[in-house]
Amino acid sequence: MIQPTPHSGYHWNGKQQPFFEGWYYRLTLPPHQGSIAFMYSLQDPPVSPTGTKTTASGGAVQILGPHEQYFCRSLPDISRFWAWKHRLGHGHSRSGPRAEGYRVTATGHRGQFWDPIAARRIRWAYTVTPVYGWGAPHQPQSTAGWLSRFQIFEPGWQILMAHGWATGWFEWSDGAQKQRFDFERAPAYAEKNWGGAFPQRWFWLQCNAFEHSSDLTLTAGGGIRQVLGWEESVGMVGIHHRGQFYEFVPWNGTISWQVSPWGRWRIWAEQPDYAVELVGYTESPGVRVRVPTAAGLEFLCRDTTQGQLSIKLWQKQMRSRQLILSAQSHQAGLEVGGRDWERGWQHFS
């Protein structure tokens, strides 16, 4: 069992406004079947059971299914949401004539919803065996080093599980037809974010289904966040491979990127012992998904779960570099989000 990551539990303190918390879970199915991404969010719980709600108050479930079908359902009754405070576990049910809701823990995930637009039922259930959390195996886990244990970053971001294996099933059913996906040891991933300030702009890359490299996982991202009231552009790259963790963060090296409004991502980073280059690419138009803002959920994010991604990792030796890892995938998660994406974003360290 991997070491638990900090911030796995629910962060609502009963007072903070505005507030949001979001969870992201991804399964990568065998090639040509696509991926399944589950996105859950909760915003502005009332300060008391009878407290006043804001215009953003409520929860939601979004699913980016195989072949990138999109589903979204609001969960307005916050009293039906539950979450554990000190470990991963949360769920939400929806009242009505149909039984609807979901439940997630570190080792299992199940749910059922009705899609009134497509007149179909969505159901799933699977178990998870975690492999990598974040950081070196068997060491304390934390996406932003020891500082992430304190609430100084806005918004907070934590990779809960960089890699795991999922076994179970997922199905769409409209009564006449049923599309079912059974899977065994499918690569699984989990992360979350939370806070009172909403991210202004960001990019993200994730993959743990590389060709010929079943033990390789990558997460990279960059964005504009607040640190003790100041704004900064910050990026990171994290790689797990064969039991070793390679981390590129601002406090151990330099990170630069060139990201187009959509379709191309290039990130390169160095630290004293290693250097890495990532190139992501897609010709797909992607899928617009909703993200929390001060006004509630808005379509300010574009995603694909079928992106192309290459990774090259070098070990630095005196004045030379030795290529120690080169891998590709056609099942990468690629994303841009926030505002001001009319032009590309370049950042050089």
Buried (B, 14 or more C-beta within 10 A) or exposed (E): EBBBBBBBBBBBEEEBBBBBBBBBBBBBBEEEBBBBBBBBBBBBBBEEEEEEBBEBBBBBBBBBBBEBBBBBBEBEEBEBBEBBEEEBBBBBBBEEEEEBBBBBBBEBBBBBBBBEEEEBBBBBBBBBEBBBBBBBBEEBBBBBBEEBEEBEBBBBBBBBBBBBBBBBEBBBBEEEEEBEBEBEEBBBBBBBBBBBBBBBBBBBBBBBBBEEBEEBBBBBBBBBBBEEEEEEBBBBBBBBBEEEBBBBBBEBBBBBBBBBEBBBBBBBBBBEEBBBBBBBBBEBEBBEBBBBBBEBBBEBBBBBBBBBBBBBBBBBEEEEBEEEBEBBBBBBBBBBBBEEBEEEBEBEE
